[in-house]
């Protein structure tokens, strides 16, 4: 077994020791300056740009633990707190966005992803139908204390092709064409002040993925 000893700049030495292997093994050194990362070292990190395709570069989550209600607007409304502003590591990055929302509605209630003011991850245009990321149909209830509560979720892999800051958010829409058009986020299906009623949490998660 052979080895190379490199003297330290001020003291000590580093020994490069070859393993006992059959045949010839080649170790290719990088052509750029940097620090070699070892499994025994602490305080070292792999640069994000060096991570392989599919690696998670950063994660951000927004939550709504309170409640929100909209009524009779038939317009897209921001869901309170479910907004994330994030700066891409690279312009080639993709973003996996997802929401999980507890909603109760008297009529059709819809949700959609929005990136910098533009709806994304929605269905194709089809006449006058609403283009949404997720939604629930009419429940038959006549008030917030008579409609069923749903947990709605959706995911979308976005390719914004930018290195500038991005704001992702979730919007909701309550259809008033067949009634009052009210929607309630994080309400119980039986809204009373005792243990038979409940409060839930809705979440919105944004993950940057290397590409």
C-alpha positions in Angstrom: 0.0 0.0 0.0 1.3 3.4 -0.9 0.5 6.8 0.4 1.3 10.5 -0.2 2.0 12.8 2.7 1.2 16.5 2.3 2.7 18.8 4.9 0.4 21.4 6.5 0.9 25.1 5.8 1.8 25.8 9.5 2.0 22.4 11.2 1.0 18.8 10.9 0.4 16.8 7.7 -2.4 15.1 5.7 -1.9 11.6 4.4 -3.6 10.4 1.2 -3.7 6.7 1.6 -4.6 4.4 -1.3 -7.0 1.5 -0.5 -6.1 -2.1 -1.2 -8.0 -2.8 -4.4 -7.5 -5.1 -7.3 -6.8 -3.4 -10.7 -6.7 0.4 -11.2 -9.1 2.9 -9.6 -9.2 6.5 -10.7 -10.2 9.4 -8.5 -10.9 12.5 -10.5 -10.3 15.8 -8.7 -12.5 18.8 -9.6 -11.2 21.5 -11.9 -12.4 24.3 -9.6 -11.4 25.6 -6.2 -13.3 24.4 -3.2 -13.4 22.3 -0.1 -13.6 18.5 0.0 -16.5 17.4 2.1 -16.1 14.3 4.2 -18.5 12.2 6.2 -16.5 12.8 9.4 -16.6 16.6 9.1 -19.0 19.0 10.8 -20.2 22.4 9.7 -19.9 21.6 6.0 -22.7 21.8 3.5 -23.0 20.7 -0.1 -23.7 23.7 -2.4 -27.3 23.7 -3.7 -26.1 23.9 -7.2 -24.2 20.7 -6.8 -27.2 18.6 -5.7 -28.6 16.1 -8.2 -31.8 16.6 -10.1 -34.9 16.0 -8.0 -33.3 17.3 -4.7 -35.4 19.5 -2.5 -33.6 22.8 -2.2 -35.9 24.7 0.1 -39.4 24.3 1.7 -41.8 26.9 3.0 -45.3 26.4 4.5 -48.1 28.8 5.4 -50.9 27.8 7.7 -54.4 29.0 8.6 -55.5 27.9 12.1 -58.3 30.4 12.4 -61.4 30.7 10.2 -62.4 32.6 7.1 -65.8 33.1 5.5 -66.9 34.6 2.2 -70.5 35.1 1.1 -72.3 36.0 -2.0 -69.3 37.5 -3.9 -68.8 35.0 -6.8 -65.3 36.4 -7.1 -61.9 34.9 -6.4 -60.7 35.8 -2.9 -57.3 35.2 -1.3 -57.4 32.5 1.4 -56.2 34.2 4.6 -52.5 33.5 5.3 -52.1 30.9 2.6 -49.4 32.7 0.7 -45.7 32.0 0.3 -43.0 34.3 -1.2 -39.8 32.4 -2.2 -36.7 33.2 -4.3 -35.6 30.4 -6.6 -32.0 29.0 -6.2 -31.8 28.8 -10.0 -34.1 29.8 -13.0 -34.3 26.1 -13.9 -35.9 25.1 -10.6 -39.4 23.6 -10.4 -41.8 24.2 -7.5 -44.1 21.5 -6.1 -47.0 23.4 -4.5 -49.8 21.8 -2.5 -52.7 22.7 -0.3 -54.9 20.9 2.2 -58.0 23.0 3.1 -61.0 22.2 5.3 -64.0 23.9 3.8 -67.8 24.0 4.3 -70.0 25.5 1.6 -73.7 26.1 1.0 -73.1 26.0 -2.7 -70.2 25.1 -5.0 -66.8 26.1 -3.5 -63.7 26.2 -5.5 -59.9 26.7 -4.9 -57.0 27.5 -7.2 -53.3 28.1 -7.2 -52.0 31.6 -8.1 -48.4 32.6 -9.0 -47.7 36.3 -9.1 -51.3 37.1 -9.8 -51.8 34.4 -12.5 -53.9 31.3 -11.9 -51.9 28.0 -12.5 -52.6 24.3 -12.1 -56.2 24.7 -13.2 -58.4 22.7 -15.6 -58.8 23.5 -19.3 -61.3 26.1 -20.6 -64.7 24.6 -21.3 -67.5 27.1 -22.1 -68.5 29.1 -19.0 -67.3 26.5 -16.5 -65.0 27.6 -13.7 -61.3 26.7 -14.1 -60.1 25.4 -10.7 -57.4 23.4 -8.9 -59.9 21.7 -6.6 -63.5 22.1 -5.4 -66.6 20.5 -3.8 -70.1 20.4 -5.2 -73.3 21.6 -3.6 -73.9 20.0 -0.2 -77.5 20.7 0.2 -77.0 22.7 3.4 -78.9 26.0 4.0 -76.4 27.6 6.4 -73.0 27.1 7.9 -74.6 24.9 10.6 -76.2 22.6 8.1 -73.6 21.8 5.4 -71.0 19.0 5.4 -67.3 19.8 5.9 -64.8 18.6 3.2 -61.0 18.4 3.2 -59.9 19.5 -0.3 -56.3 19.0 -1.5 -54.4 19.6 -4.7 -50.8 19.5 -6.0 -49.1 21.1 -9.0 -45.5 21.1 -10.2 -44.7 24.6 -11.5 -41.9 25.6 -13.8 -41.7 29.5 -13.4 -38.4 29.8 -15.3 -37.1 32.7 -13.3 -34.6 33.5 -10.6 -36.7 36.4 -9.3 -38.8 36.3 -6.1 -42.2 34.5 -6.6 -45.4 34.8 -4.6 -47.6 31.7 -4.6 -51.0 31.7 -2.9 -54.4 30.0 -2.8 -57.7 31.7 -3.7 -61.2 30.5 -3.2 -64.5 31.1 -5.0 -68.1 30.6 -3.7 -70.6 30.2 -6.5 -73.7 32.2 -5.8 -75.7 31.2 -8.9 -77.8 28.7 -7.0 -78.1 30.3 -3.6 -76.3 32.5 -1.2 -72.8 31.4 -2.3 -71.2 31.2 1.1 -68.0 29.3 2.0 -66.4 28.7 5.4 -62.8 27.6 5.9 -61.9 25.6 9.0 -65.5 25.6 10.3 -67.1 22.5 11.8 -70.1 20.9 10.1 -71.9 21.4 13.4 -71.0 24.9 14.5 -71.8 25.1 18.2 -69.7 26.0 21.3 -69.0 22.6 22.8 -66.9 19.5 22.2 -69.2 18.3 19.4 -67.9 21.1 17.2 -64.2 21.6 16.1 -61.6 23.8 14.7 -59.1 22.5 12.0 -56.0 23.8 10.3 -55.5 24.4 6.6 -52.0 24.4 5.0 -50.2 25.5 1.9 -46.7 24.1 1.2 -44.1 25.2 -1.5 -41.0 23.0 -2.2 -38.2 24.0 -4.6 -37.0 21.0 -6.6 -33.7 21.1 -8.5 -34.0 20.4 -12.3 
